[in-house]
């Protein structure tokens, strides 16, 4: 049975995945940058915590920007220290999962201990992210390099993490294609989709369909395609629709919000608990995720689990689990007219979505992929699988800079 380690500063997608795998095999260790009291039960078999810098980072984010270090500096300070700690304290495992930006020391230590390394991507590769978002930041007068962690040193570090990764674990076929375009062999890529916690995200016993309530869940930033949604609402020009935003509003989206003059009222609720979000999903007619770049989109699985259909752009990885005009819709990225059309379609529907959107199947898939790879005895993963070359990665970095 594979002994797995998972490492991340915040719970993200790895913590619920580790929880679900723990139900199959108890030999699971989760290395957390969050304090134990912030992690949900049931805990994996073993949880190891290094949370001081994470607590300080999120505490400082509450301070006005002019009185604290930049977000970029804070998160680099947090992530690199956590990575160093995991590398210094890594137990014996068959596989260790870590996320980009927090994997370099962890993977170096794993290689020394003959542990297979899995770079587990929460979103698409940063090089692709930069190519997609550079123009969007310029549109609103912002410099991407100053607003994100994706500077030159980050790209170089990520390139080294790619070289040390035996396997890349992604949540969607979109990210698989993006990695393949960067030179990562497809045989090194596992697709393990995300799921929803069934104790929180479940459908209502019955649902009223008298009003058409649109739900957006997630931080309100440029990457989420907010301008496309606002444009679609203006085109639809329907005062009987309403939109509820659940998530913090970033300053980078302020210009787009200020320009909105549609008839559909917008309601902003800020960041809420998972329980409150699930209740909102159960009340909503449809969830919309119009992202310009989204490796998966956990809120899609959560909304489907709550019975709400989901309209997503074709840049959202979770389109893999959306059946067009059955459990939701997929529209072309940035196409506000097409989004307005799909909103109009679902405004006429009275449908409660059903299906298994829990972490159960993703956990079983990951466990089986790990067990199958372990069955290749007497050889290391690196002997079986080709790797991206330095030349390939450098070419990708040049494209990102351009």
C-alpha angles and dihedrals in degrees: 000000000000118000107215133195123196124195130190137136091228130028094253111148096318097071098057088042090053089048092053094046088051088065088061100038126011096208093096127130123190119198106204135194088191120081115257094249089061093056120089126239141282093057121213115254092275130015121189117192134205103165112144097101092042091053090048092047096052090042091055091048087069090060117089110268095244091062100049142047117280120274088247093056093044096052094044089050090050100043100044094049090050091049090051091050094050091048091052094047103035114143125210112285139156090228134011122199121205134164126242113275091028101057111074101090091032092056094043089054091045092053090052089053095044092246118151112243125223119189101207111202118213089188139356122306113287092239089061091044090056093049091051099042104037093086093042092057091047089052091064095038098256131130111232093208092060096044100049141038091245101110130136095276091050092053092049091049092048090051089057090049090053090053091052095047116104091186136017114213115200135173100224148027089247092065091042089058092046092053091046089053088055091055102264109142112242091229087066093056126089120193111213112165125212128255142196132250105254092206089063107022112055134128123268118255087242135355136215117222101188096116132036106235117181118204128204115186124187141051110318101238136136093263091064093066095242091158090059092052093048091048091050091051091050090051092048089052093194119153091188093067122079133192126214117198117202112188140057118296114236121212090234089070095049096097093054092047092049091053094054113115102162124134096237108095118237120217121192119203101171124218113338137180121274089251092054091047091052091051090051090050091052090053095045127096094212142352118228124202109173096171124167089210126013124153090204120325111231091203089068093062089043094051093046089051087054091053097254119133115233130223110200137171119246088251090068113096092212088073082092089075097038119092109207112253090349103073096001140312139277118212133180114273115263091007101130093175092057091046090051089051092052091047088052091051094052091045086069095048130092101195134143112201120226134187144098108292097156128120090254098096096039089052092049090048093051092046092051093046090052094046092048092052091049090056088072092090128197095016132085123234090249090061091055101041133053118233135218109263127233088248092055093049093046090051089052091050090052090053090051092052091051 
